[in-house]
Every structure is written in structure tokens, then in C-alpha cells.
Amino acid sequence: MSDNSLNMVFNLDGFERIDDIIFFDQPILTHLIKNGRDYFKYLVDTEDNYDLFLLLEINRKDLADYILSKTSLYSVIVNNKNIGTIFKEDSRGLIIDSYAINPNKMLDDYLPDEDSFLSIDYSFNSYYRELVDSYNQGLYLQELRSRAYYLKFEPTNLKYRNTIGFIELSNNLLDNVTSSFRSFAKADFLTQFKDIIGDYDKLNSTFGSLTKHIDPRVVDVSFNSFEIGIAADNVMKDVGDKHLKEWAVEVVDKFKNIVLDVDINDKDADKIISRYSYEDRKKIFDPLILIINNKNVNFKIKDNKKAVYKKYTMKKEIRAKIVPDLPKEIKVDKDLELVNFTAVIDKNAKTKKTRINPEKSLFSTMDNTTAYITNENFENQGFSLDEKINIPVRIESQRNYIKLSTEYQGKEFTNEIHSDDLNQALHSLVKQIATFLKLG
């Protein structure tokens, strides 16, 4: 008997057999449970008159890892912190002797090989299938919590102690944060993928397909002032495109780092202004400003479970810079786009005006197209050319303007318009060329 052992009275009353995990002529490793706890009964030696077993309590993680072949039986035993029991069992199944033992002090002859990984698939066993599913769910939640950040709504009126009104929480607080996030996600997606995807309709439909995946997961809840931990779902098995999946995983944290930054400075504001339009910034920040202006509650944020909460606020000058109040006479920049129509018209119609019916026409959006300046364009403005010309003009749509450019006789001519009047822009190019050719 080892110095690390102790004589004791022992029996297996109350233990329930789940399965013989390893069986060669007789059970080698048996899974037992008692009072909701898991045990391994492991055959360590065989003598003429008895068999020698180790009974050892194991935790659910080690059990799941062993079933999934993530750890060996050797590791489960020698790294176990529980005190085990060595007992002798005769051919009648009676226990004739037993003693307690520290698993990591066992004789080497009693231990399995170091590479004693399970090589049998137990997924067909309902008990182990449920065990593994529960274990994986726990790991998934644990992984999400490790990446979560936390939002807290704290009442300022001590009359209500740490409680928040349900209507105020759902209508005025969570709804505003949700609205801000949705607006940010769409604006950020359109900005990042506009040049990659190109077609506006496809861009919108692609974003629509991602909305269910970018919904932040609530991974922790506390009703002390109402506190929630949220994180991005990084699984998203049915998002095949690598770049789309990367964006969908990152957008939840981008929202925290860019929008929920508790200390937005001038440099941060400039980046926000350069990346997102005024309309987008209004949709993103106005809901949060409503929360800031709510005197009944403090909105706080922390980066992780162990961090310290910081109050979400925004300096007035920063707020005015990001979402200024525009005077009525100042118009928001247009978001201009080129559209190509294909329609059928009646050449014998009495009216001289052509009306396009969108429901009966084909149209598509584009980033650029080509038009041509001909002799007719010059003649319409009172200029005459001796030679026949057909000058190609490149038309490109930018964020809030249309750019026209062409080259003639080695000189480049450009024009930018902030309206939808392409004829006016072409007239301007014709005048530039006419001035260059000294026509008059």
C-alpha cells in the first residue's frame, strides 16, 4: 500500500451504470453516476482471485473532452484533483478491500498509456450526445462572453433604487441603441462594399441577407440597474463569403469603438464625418443623443465583464460637429447615381414629351458611362465646326456629384455638377472646347 493511501470501508451502493466505455472480454472503463456526479470505474490490474479497480469522480468538462477525444484517459486520471478509491472485487462482484489514493501518486503500472485517447464514436449514444451538445453550448457561450462588452442603464432617481421602468427601457433606451446600431451597420456596409459590389440593388439585397447574422447576441444579463453583455456571433455557418463574414463579425465591435466611444475627440469626429454622410450620422447619433439628454437615466459602457463602467456622453462641440443643426436654406448634399433606362415609346404619339413608366421599363444603376459630343452640340450653342467630330465623354457618379471628363486635341476638359442636369454639364464642356478652339 502506498503512503498516499488510506484504508476505508467502501461499496458501490447507489451508483448507476451509464455505459461500458471500453470493453475487452470484460469492462475496462465504466461510466457511473451517483447523485448527479460522474465517476470512472477503471480496471488497473487483474489477479487470480480478484480484479483491482480505480473509482474516480470526474468533472463534466473532462468527461466531454474524453468522449470527444480531446484529452486522454491518462490525463483525466493524473490531472484529477479528487481523491480516488482503489478497491478489490472478487469473482462474485463483492468488494473485499479498498483504500483511498491520490490519482497523481498512483503506480505507473496502474495508469493507462499517455496516448490513451478514445477511438470509438459515441455520438450515437443519446446520453453522450446530449452531454456533448450541452458542453459545446457552454463553450460557445463562454467564448461569446469573453468578447462581450456591456451596456448599463442606471436610474438617477434614488426613489427607484436600481430598477428601470419596463416601458422606458424598451421604448426609450434599448430601442434607441438598436436603432443607432442598425443605422451604423447599414451605413458602414454600404461605405465598405460599394466599390466592391457596385450594383446598388445587389448591395442592398446583400446587406439584407446579413441582418440576421449581425444581430448582437445577448450573452449576459443583470437586473441591477439593467445591465446586458452583447457580442457578435462568430459562427455564422451560412455566410460563405470571407470578406462579408469578417465584416459581420467586426461590425458589433466597430459600433462600440466608433459610436459608443465614451471620449470622442476632434480627430475621431473628423474620421466619422469623412466616412459617413450627414443623413447617416443623424440616424446613428440622434437616438443616442436622446439617451444622453434623458435626465432620468445614466447610460454606461464597459469593454468587458471585469472592466469599470464609464458614462456615455458627448461634448457639445463634438456633437455639433458630427450632427450640426442645418439652417433651413442649407440643403443636404445629394447622393447622385447614374441610371440607364431602356423603354419603348410610341413614335406616332401626339404629345412631344416622352414619359418613362418605371413599371414598364428596364433600368440599371452604374458607376460610370460614356456620352458623345457631336457637331450638333456645338451648333445648338451657336458654334460652327468645319470638321465632323464625335468626342467621347466619360461620366462618373461620385458621392454627391457627377463628374464629366474628356480629352480633345491633347487637352483635358472636366466638369463637376451637383444636380441632375447632365445637359447643362455637357453645354459647359462644349463651351470649354469652343473657347480652346477660339470659336465664336
C-alpha positions as CSV (number, residue, x, y, z in Angstrom):
1,M,0.0,0.0,0.0
2,S,1.3,3.5,-0.9
3,D,2.0,6.2,1.7
4,N,-0.6,8.3,-0.1
5,S,-3.4,5.8,0.6
6,L,-5.8,5.2,3.4
7,N,-7.8,2.0,4.4
8,M,-11.5,2.6,4.2
9,V,-14.9,0.8,4.1
10,F,-16.3,1.0,0.6
11,N,-19.2,-0.2,-1.6
12,L,-20.9,0.7,-4.8
13,D,-24.4,1.1,-3.4
14,G,-26.3,4.0,-5.1
15,F,-24.1,4.0,-8.2
16,E,-25.9,3.8,-11.6
17,R,-24.1,2.4,-14.6
18,I,-24.3,4.5,-17.8
19,D,-22.1,2.6,-20.2
20,D,-19.0,0.4,-20.5
21,I,-16.9,2.9,-22.5
22,I,-14.1,0.4,-23.0
23,F,-14.8,-3.4,-23.1
24,F,-12.4,-6.2,-23.9
25,D,-13.7,-9.6,-22.6
26,Q,-14.8,-7.6,-19.5
27,P,-15.4,-4.0,-18.7
28,I,-12.2,-2.0,-18.7
29,L,-13.7,1.5,-18.2
30,T,-17.2,2.0,-17.0
31,H,-19.1,5.3,-16.6
32,L,-21.1,5.6,-13.4
33,I,-23.2,8.3,-11.9
34,K,-24.3,9.0,-8.3
35,N,-26.3,12.0,-7.0
36,G,-25.7,13.7,-10.3
37,R,-22.0,13.3,-10.3
38,D,-19.9,11.4,-12.8
39,Y,-17.4,8.6,-12.0
40,F,-15.0,6.4,-13.9
41,K,-14.5,2.8,-12.8
42,Y,-11.2,1.8,-14.3
43,L,-9.6,-1.7,-14.3
44,V,-6.0,-1.2,-13.2
45,D,-4.9,-4.8,-12.6
46,T,-6.0,-8.4,-12.6
47,E,-5.0,-11.1,-10.1
48,D,-6.1,-14.8,-9.8
49,N,-8.7,-14.2,-7.2
50,Y,-9.7,-10.6,-7.7
51,D,-9.7,-7.6,-10.0
52,L,-8.2,-4.2,-8.9
53,F,-10.2,-1.1,-9.9
54,L,-9.9,2.7,-9.5
55,L,-13.1,4.6,-8.8
56,L,-12.6,8.4,-9.5
57,E,-15.0,11.3,-9.7
58,I,-14.6,13.3,-12.9
59,N,-16.0,16.7,-14.0
60,R,-18.2,17.2,-17.0
61,K,-15.6,19.0,-19.0
62,D,-13.1,16.2,-18.7
63,L,-15.8,13.7,-19.5
64,A,-16.9,15.6,-22.6
65,D,-13.2,16.1,-23.7
66,Y,-12.5,12.4,-23.3
67,I,-15.7,11.4,-25.2
68,L,-14.6,13.9,-28.0
69,S,-11.0,12.5,-28.0
70,K,-9.7,15.9,-27.0
71,T,-7.9,14.5,-23.9
72,S,-6.6,11.1,-22.9
73,L,-7.7,8.8,-20.1
74,Y,-4.2,9.2,-18.7
75,S,-4.6,13.0,-18.5
76,V,-8.1,12.6,-16.9
77,I,-6.7,10.5,-14.1
78,V,-3.3,12.1,-13.3
79,N,-4.6,15.7,-13.5
80,N,-7.7,15.0,-11.4
81,K,-7.9,16.9,-8.1
82,N,-10.3,14.5,-6.4
83,I,-9.2,11.6,-4.1
84,G,-9.9,8.3,-5.8
85,T,-10.6,4.8,-4.4
86,I,-8.7,1.6,-5.2
87,F,-10.8,-1.5,-4.5
88,K,-10.5,-5.3,-4.9
89,E,-13.5,-7.0,-6.4
90,D,-13.7,-10.8,-6.4
91,S,-15.4,-13.1,-9.0
92,R,-18.7,-12.8,-7.2
93,G,-18.6,-9.0,-7.6
94,L,-18.0,-8.5,-3.9
95,I,-15.6,-5.8,-2.7
96,I,-13.1,-7.4,-0.4
97,D,-10.7,-4.5,0.3
98,S,-10.4,-0.7,-0.6
99,Y,-8.3,2.3,0.1
100,A,-8.2,6.0,-0.8
101,I,-5.5,7.2,-3.2
102,N,-4.2,10.4,-4.8
103,P,-4.6,9.8,-8.6
104,N,-1.3,11.6,-9.5
105,K,0.6,9.3,-7.0
106,M,-0.6,6.0,-8.5
107,L,1.9,3.4,-9.6
108,D,2.8,3.7,-13.3
109,D,1.6,0.1,-13.8
110,Y,-1.8,1.2,-12.7
111,L,-2.1,4.0,-15.2
112,P,-3.1,3.8,-18.9
113,D,-0.8,4.9,-21.7
114,E,-0.2,8.6,-22.1
115,D,-1.8,8.5,-25.6
116,S,-4.9,6.6,-24.3
117,F,-7.4,8.6,-26.4
118,L,-10.8,7.2,-27.0
119,S,-11.1,5.9,-30.6
120,I,-14.8,5.0,-30.6
121,D,-17.6,7.3,-31.8
122,Y,-20.1,7.6,-29.1
123,S,-22.3,10.2,-30.9
124,F,-25.0,7.6,-31.4
125,N,-25.4,7.3,-27.6
126,S,-28.1,9.8,-26.5
127,Y,-26.6,10.4,-23.1
128,Y,-23.2,11.4,-24.6
129,R,-24.8,13.3,-27.5
130,E,-26.7,15.5,-25.1
131,L,-23.6,15.8,-22.9
132,V,-21.5,17.0,-25.9
133,D,-24.2,19.3,-27.2
134,S,-24.6,20.9,-23.7
135,Y,-20.8,21.1,-23.4
136,N,-20.5,22.8,-26.8
137,Q,-23.2,25.3,-26.0
138,G,-21.4,26.1,-22.8
139,L,-18.2,26.7,-24.7
140,Y,-20.0,28.8,-27.3
141,L,-21.5,31.0,-24.5
142,Q,-18.2,31.2,-22.7
143,E,-16.4,32.2,-25.9
144,L,-19.0,34.9,-26.6
145,R,-18.8,36.3,-23.0
146,S,-15.0,36.6,-23.4
147,R,-15.6,39.0,-26.3
148,A,-18.6,40.8,-25.0
149,Y,-18.9,44.4,-24.0
150,Y,-21.5,45.7,-21.5
151,L,-24.2,48.3,-21.5
152,K,-25.9,49.6,-18.4
153,F,-28.9,51.9,-17.8
154,E,-28.8,53.3,-14.3
155,P,-31.6,55.4,-12.9
156,T,-30.7,58.8,-11.5
157,N,-33.6,59.0,-9.1
158,L,-32.9,57.1,-5.9
159,K,-36.6,56.7,-5.4
160,Y,-36.5,53.7,-7.8
161,R,-33.2,52.4,-6.4
162,N,-31.7,50.2,-9.1
163,T,-34.8,49.5,-11.1
164,I,-35.6,50.7,-14.6
165,G,-39.2,51.1,-15.9
166,F,-40.0,48.4,-18.5
167,I,-41.7,50.8,-20.9
168,E,-38.8,53.3,-20.6
169,L,-36.3,50.5,-21.1
170,S,-37.9,49.0,-24.2
171,N,-39.2,52.2,-25.9
172,N,-36.6,54.9,-24.9
173,L,-33.4,53.1,-24.2
174,L,-32.9,49.7,-25.8
175,D,-34.9,50.8,-28.9
176,N,-32.6,53.9,-29.4
177,V,-29.4,51.9,-29.1
178,T,-30.9,49.3,-31.5
179,S,-31.9,52.0,-34.0
180,S,-28.4,53.5,-33.8
181,F,-26.7,50.2,-34.4
182,R,-28.9,49.3,-37.4
183,S,-28.2,52.7,-39.0
184,F,-24.5,52.3,-38.3
185,A,-24.3,48.8,-39.7
186,K,-26.0,49.7,-43.0
187,A,-24.0,52.9,-43.4
188,D,-20.7,51.1,-42.7
189,F,-21.6,48.2,-45.1
190,L,-22.6,50.5,-48.0
191,T,-19.4,52.5,-47.5
192,Q,-17.1,49.4,-47.3
193,F,-18.6,47.4,-50.1
194,K,-20.0,50.0,-52.6
195,D,-17.0,49.8,-54.8
196,I,-16.7,46.0,-54.5
197,I,-20.3,45.0,-55.2
198,G,-21.1,48.0,-57.4
199,D,-24.8,47.4,-58.2
200,Y,-26.9,49.3,-55.7
201,D,-29.8,46.8,-55.7
202,K,-27.4,43.9,-55.1
203,L,-25.7,45.9,-52.4
204,N,-29.0,46.4,-50.6
205,S,-30.0,42.8,-51.0
206,T,-26.7,41.5,-49.7
207,F,-26.9,43.7,-46.6
208,G,-30.5,42.4,-46.1
209,S,-29.2,38.8,-46.1
210,L,-26.7,39.7,-43.4
211,T,-29.1,41.4,-41.0
212,K,-29.9,38.2,-39.1
213,H,-26.2,37.5,-38.6
214,I,-25.1,40.9,-37.3
215,D,-27.8,41.0,-34.6
216,P,-25.7,41.1,-31.5
217,R,-26.0,38.1,-29.1
218,V,-27.2,38.9,-25.6
219,V,-24.8,36.8,-23.5
220,D,-25.2,38.2,-20.0
221,V,-28.0,40.0,-18.2
222,S,-28.1,41.6,-14.8
223,F,-31.2,43.4,-13.4
224,N,-29.1,45.6,-11.1
225,S,-29.9,48.9,-13.0
226,F,-30.4,46.6,-16.0
227,E,-27.1,45.5,-17.5
228,I,-26.5,43.5,-20.6
229,G,-23.5,42.0,-22.2
230,I,-23.5,41.7,-26.0
231,A,-21.2,40.1,-28.5
232,A,-21.1,39.2,-32.2
233,D,-21.9,35.7,-33.4
234,N,-18.7,34.5,-34.9
235,V,-20.1,31.2,-36.1
236,M,-22.5,32.2,-39.0
237,K,-22.2,29.0,-40.8
238,D,-24.2,30.0,-43.8
239,V,-22.2,33.2,-44.6
240,G,-19.9,31.8,-47.3
241,D,-18.0,34.9,-48.5
242,K,-14.9,35.5,-46.3
243,H,-15.0,39.3,-46.5
244,L,-18.7,39.6,-45.7
245,K,-18.3,37.3,-42.7
246,E,-15.3,39.2,-41.4
247,W,-17.3,42.5,-41.7
248,A,-20.3,40.9,-40.0
249,V,-18.2,39.7,-37.1
250,E,-16.4,43.0,-36.7
251,V,-19.3,45.4,-37.1
252,V,-20.6,44.9,-33.5
253,D,-17.2,45.9,-32.1
254,K,-16.9,48.7,-34.6
255,F,-20.1,50.1,-33.3
256,K,-18.6,50.2,-29.8
257,N,-15.3,51.6,-30.8
258,I,-16.6,54.3,-33.2
259,V,-20.1,55.2,-32.0
260,L,-20.2,54.2,-28.3
261,D,-16.8,55.7,-27.6
262,V,-17.1,57.5,-24.3
263,D,-14.5,60.0,-25.2
264,I,-15.0,61.1,-28.9
265,N,-12.5,63.8,-29.7
266,D,-12.0,66.1,-32.7
267,K,-9.8,63.6,-34.6
268,D,-12.4,60.9,-34.1
269,A,-15.2,63.2,-35.2
270,D,-13.3,64.1,-38.4
271,K,-12.9,60.3,-39.2
272,I,-16.7,59.8,-38.7
273,I,-17.5,62.8,-40.9
274,S,-15.2,61.7,-43.7
275,R,-16.7,58.1,-43.7
276,Y,-20.4,58.6,-43.2
277,S,-22.8,61.1,-44.8
278,Y,-24.8,63.7,-42.8
279,E,-28.0,61.7,-43.1
280,D,-26.3,58.6,-41.9
281,R,-24.7,60.4,-38.9
282,K,-28.1,61.8,-37.9
283,K,-29.6,58.3,-37.9
284,I,-26.7,56.9,-36.0
285,F,-26.2,59.5,-33.3
286,D,-29.6,61.2,-32.8
287,P,-31.0,58.2,-30.9
288,L,-28.0,58.1,-28.6
289,I,-28.2,61.9,-28.0
290,L,-31.8,61.3,-26.9
291,I,-30.5,58.9,-24.2
292,I,-27.7,61.4,-23.2
293,N,-30.4,64.1,-22.8
294,N,-32.6,61.8,-20.7
295,K,-32.2,63.1,-17.1
296,N,-33.8,60.1,-15.6
297,V,-31.0,57.6,-16.6
298,N,-27.3,57.3,-17.0
299,F,-26.1,55.3,-19.9
300,K,-22.8,53.5,-19.1
301,I,-20.5,51.2,-21.1
302,K,-17.5,48.9,-20.3
303,D,-15.3,46.9,-22.5
304,N,-15.6,43.6,-20.7
305,K,-17.0,41.9,-17.6
306,K,-14.2,42.9,-15.3
307,A,-13.8,46.5,-16.6
308,V,-15.1,49.6,-14.9
309,Y,-18.2,51.3,-16.3
310,K,-17.8,54.7,-17.9
311,K,-20.7,57.1,-18.5
312,Y,-21.5,57.6,-22.2
313,T,-21.6,61.3,-23.0
314,M,-20.5,63.7,-25.8
315,K,-19.2,67.2,-25.6
316,K,-21.5,69.8,-27.1
317,E,-18.8,71.0,-29.6
318,I,-18.3,67.4,-30.8
319,R,-22.0,66.8,-31.0
320,A,-22.4,70.0,-33.1
321,K,-19.5,68.9,-35.3
322,I,-20.8,65.4,-36.1
323,V,-24.5,66.3,-36.4
324,P,-24.8,70.0,-36.7
325,D,-28.3,71.7,-36.9
326,L,-28.5,72.8,-40.5
327,P,-30.2,76.1,-41.3
328,K,-33.3,75.6,-43.5
329,E,-31.7,77.3,-46.5
330,I,-28.8,74.9,-46.4
331,K,-29.6,71.7,-48.3
332,V,-28.0,68.3,-47.6
333,D,-25.7,67.1,-50.3
334,K,-27.4,64.8,-52.8
335,D,-26.3,61.2,-53.3
336,L,-26.3,61.2,-57.1
337,E,-26.3,58.0,-59.1
338,L,-26.3,57.2,-62.9
339,V,-29.3,55.2,-64.1
340,N,-29.6,53.6,-67.6
341,F,-33.2,53.2,-68.9
342,T,-34.5,51.0,-71.7
343,A,-38.1,51.8,-72.6
344,V,-40.5,51.6,-75.6
345,I,-42.1,54.8,-76.9
346,D,-44.8,55.5,-79.5
347,K,-43.3,57.5,-82.4
348,N,-46.8,58.4,-83.6
349,A,-47.9,59.8,-80.2
350,K,-49.5,63.2,-80.4
351,T,-47.5,64.6,-77.4
352,K,-43.9,65.5,-78.0
353,K,-42.9,64.7,-74.4
354,T,-41.5,61.3,-73.5
355,R,-42.7,59.9,-70.2
356,I,-40.9,56.9,-68.7
357,N,-43.1,54.5,-66.8
358,P,-40.7,52.7,-64.3
359,E,-43.1,49.7,-64.1
360,K,-42.9,49.2,-67.9
361,S,-39.2,50.0,-68.3
362,L,-35.9,48.3,-67.7
363,F,-33.3,50.2,-65.8
364,S,-30.0,49.5,-64.0
365,T,-27.6,51.6,-61.9
366,M,-23.9,52.1,-62.8
367,D,-20.8,53.9,-61.6
368,N,-19.9,55.4,-65.0
369,T,-21.0,55.6,-68.6
370,T,-20.0,57.3,-71.8
371,A,-21.7,60.0,-73.9
372,Y,-20.6,61.8,-77.0
373,I,-20.2,65.4,-78.0
374,T,-21.0,65.9,-81.7
375,N,-21.3,68.8,-84.2
376,E,-25.0,69.2,-83.1
377,N,-23.9,70.1,-79.6
378,F,-21.8,72.9,-80.9
379,E,-24.4,74.1,-83.3
380,N,-27.1,74.2,-80.6
381,Q,-24.9,76.8,-78.8
382,G,-24.2,78.8,-82.0
383,F,-20.7,77.4,-82.8
384,S,-19.7,76.0,-86.2
385,L,-17.0,73.4,-86.9
386,D,-15.5,72.6,-90.3
387,E,-14.8,69.0,-89.5
388,K,-17.1,66.2,-88.3
389,I,-16.4,65.3,-84.6
390,N,-17.5,62.6,-82.2
391,I,-15.8,63.3,-78.8
392,P,-16.4,60.6,-76.1
393,V,-17.2,62.0,-72.6
394,R,-16.7,59.8,-69.5
395,I,-19.5,60.3,-66.9
396,E,-18.8,59.1,-63.4
397,S,-21.0,59.2,-60.3
398,Q,-19.4,60.2,-57.0
399,R,-20.8,60.5,-53.5
400,N,-22.7,63.8,-54.1
401,Y,-21.8,64.9,-57.6
402,I,-21.4,63.8,-61.2
403,K,-18.0,64.2,-62.9
404,L,-17.7,64.6,-66.7
405,S,-14.3,64.4,-68.4
406,T,-13.0,64.2,-72.0
407,E,-9.8,64.9,-74.0
408,Y,-9.6,66.7,-77.3
409,Q,-6.5,67.6,-79.3
410,G,-4.3,66.6,-76.4
411,K,-6.1,68.8,-73.8
412,E,-8.2,67.5,-70.9
413,F,-11.6,69.1,-70.1
414,T,-13.6,68.4,-67.0
415,N,-16.8,69.5,-65.2
416,E,-18.5,68.6,-62.0
417,I,-22.2,69.1,-61.3
418,H,-24.1,68.8,-58.1
419,S,-27.5,68.4,-59.7
420,D,-29.2,66.0,-62.1
421,D,-28.9,68.3,-65.2
422,L,-26.5,66.4,-67.5
423,N,-27.3,68.6,-70.5
424,Q,-26.1,71.7,-68.5
425,A,-22.8,69.8,-67.8
426,L,-22.4,68.9,-71.5
427,H,-23.1,72.5,-72.5
428,S,-20.3,73.6,-70.2
429,L,-17.8,71.1,-71.8
430,V,-18.8,72.3,-75.2
431,K,-18.1,76.0,-74.2
432,Q,-14.7,74.9,-72.8
433,I,-13.7,73.2,-76.1
434,A,-15.1,76.1,-78.1
435,T,-13.0,78.6,-76.1
436,F,-9.9,76.3,-76.6
437,L,-10.6,76.3,-80.4
438,K,-11.3,80.0,-80.3
439,L,-14.7,79.6,-81.9
440,G,-17.1,82.5,-81.7
